[in-house]
Amino acid sequence: MYRTHNNGALRAEHINETVTLCGWVQKSRDKGFMIWVDLRDRYGITQLIFDEERTPKDVMDLAKTLGREFVIQVTGSVIERESKNSKMLTGDVELLVEKLEVLNEAKTPPFTIEDSTDGGEDLRMKYRYLDIRRNPVKEKLIFRHKVSIAVRNYLSDKGFIEVETPYLIKSTPEGARDFVVPSRMNEGQFYALPQSPQTFKQLLMVGGMDKYFQIVKCFRDEDLRADRQPEFTQIDCEMAFVEQEDILNIFEGLTKHLLKEVVGFEIENFPRMTYDEAMSKYGNDKPDIRFGMEFGELNAVTQHKEFKVFNEAELVVGIAVPGGGSYTRKEIDALIDWVKRPQVGALGMVYVKCNDDGSFKSSVDKFYDQEDLAKWAEATDAKPGDLICVLSGESLKTRTQLSALRMELANRMGLRKPDEFAPLWVVDFPLLEWDEDTQRYHAMHHPFTSPKPGQMELLDTNPGDVKANAYDLVLNGNEIGGGSIRIHDKETQSKMFDYLGFTKEEAQAQFGFLMDAFQYGAPPHGGLAFGLDRLVAILGGQETIRDFIAFPKNNAGRDVMIDAPAKIDDAQLKELNLKVTL
């Protein structure tokens, strides 16, 4: 046995016991006649003491050679610490070392292994195995483990069965590019890595599994950002003989369970909002409802005056910023510059200061009098002391721009508090969305989503008006889960492929196995998938997922630690019948 205790275990009750510890040298302080070493492992830190009067000379000499991150084994007596440290779990004791063995020497690490490190992100990504030794990263990985265990326990208690599905599948259109894998044994043919287990979980319902889940890797070859990785993890679930309400109740329960068990936050109500309402009030389909600043539409009270910009706009819309009436002209100009950035794309911003005396001061006073501006305040629910920010233009683009401004203001004002949680169901999404590039409709979710009951006939006349039997779970302005009631009969699924522009041959080639399965008695079914990475990050008080993943990729999709992706040698290319043309 290498150790009798871990480095977070020793307490006052262990005094006078002989114990053996192992770990990494956090730091060493040599006073000549006495050496103190902080020994670290996953569980904590224990202070070691080497005393020339009580420690064998050979052990004392060896202790003087210890460097940072050396891996060592020590045996000694637990003694009371003279200068106790209340900030350490082991701060009442220290280990008087009698035996020391260096298990492995270490080079000086490229950055300090401390909570606050001197290593930049790129450097820490390159040496991720060292970064994991730091408490902030280690604790995030342990936190992720706790969430995963809580998920498994909850779903198992609800009768769900965990079933693994394949990673090597065929390429199917699911909204993003596939990662493809050449097959050596099937010349000229390729597997694809799954974007999700969608068709397999539907087949499990056909197979009678009734309630399925798995915590599963998924792969999408798409542009990356802070909350997106090329490989990510889903809590993937499916249920048979259910309607939308059944699924919402189960996974509302799961979310409540996680909030209570993992972060100690209890919540009763999960509001529901239609997609149209979310877009109208917040400009996006995953609104953060922890704060106000709902949109107020201003067309009726701004147009047909003399202001050409508003008169020519499809939409004029504004928000009231609480307390923003105190902003200086410099601060307001900075907001205008912010919305004009290419990432947002607005041409400008009109503002109104709501003065404490009930009067108004606006950047367009030339065109609108006090009575007009009072109507703006009423439409945006602005109070004295607030600032009204107004954008205009094409409807969808303007809502998206104002949504970005709303979130930026909330961040600046500290309204997005990480220890507050506001879940929300968004329902009644459009079934289809129009794509200008291809000049046809595409499935907003995926081709297997069922339309709302009674709306299938609308596909022939008003396809853009058809609502999907789909739902998203939003938490603190982030989509953490989404799903739908699926199509479960071959005729309806075949019609859906027709509407989406698939030929009969394309539909059969890509999804024939699913269509065939539907002929053998498929039950009504539906499901939901949570994004585990994002869920864990939000529960942990953050929105970026990278530190909650053991070995993440950077923004270019590269693993800089192992230098992947990488070229393969000519022999492998020849064996796979591939040729690189770059």
Secondary structure as UniProt FT lines:
FT   TURN            7..8
FT   HELIX           12..14
FT   TURN            15..16
FT   STRAND          18..30
FT   STRAND          34..41
FT   TURN            42..43
FT   STRAND          44..51
FT   TURN            52..54
FT   HELIX           57..63
FT   TURN            64..65
FT   TURN            68..69
FT   STRAND          71..80
FT   TURN            86..87
FT   TURN            89..92
FT   STRAND          93..104
FT   HELIX           121..126
FT   HELIX           128..131
FT   TURN            132..133
FT   HELIX           135..157
FT   TURN            158..159
FT   STRAND          161..162
FT   STRAND          180..182
FT   TURN            187..188
FT   STRAND          190..192
FT   HELIX           198..206
FT   TURN            207..208
FT   STRAND          211..219
FT   TURN            226..227
FT   STRAND          231..240
FT   HELIX           244..263
FT   STRAND          272..274
FT   HELIX           275..282
FT   STRAND          296..297
FT   HELIX           299..302
FT   HELIX           308..311
FT   STRAND          315..321
FT   TURN            322..323
FT   HELIX           324..326
FT   HELIX           329..339
FT   TURN            342..344
FT   STRAND          350..354
FT   TURN            356..357
FT   STRAND          360..362
FT   TURN            363..367
FT   HELIX           370..380
FT   TURN            384..385
FT   STRAND          387..393
FT   HELIX           395..412
FT   TURN            413..414
FT   TURN            418..419
FT   STRAND          423..427
FT   STRAND          432..435
FT   TURN            436..439
FT   STRAND          440..443
FT   TURN            447..448
FT   TURN            453..454
FT   HELIX           456..460
FT   HELIX           463..465
FT   STRAND          467..468
FT   STRAND          470..475
FT   TURN            476..477
FT   STRAND          478..486
FT   HELIX           490..499
FT   TURN            500..501
FT   HELIX           504..518
FT   TURN            519..521
FT   STRAND          525..531
FT   HELIX           532..539
FT   TURN            540..541
FT   HELIX           546..548
FT   TURN            555..556
FT   TURN            560..563
FT   HELIX           570..575
FT   TURN            576..577
//
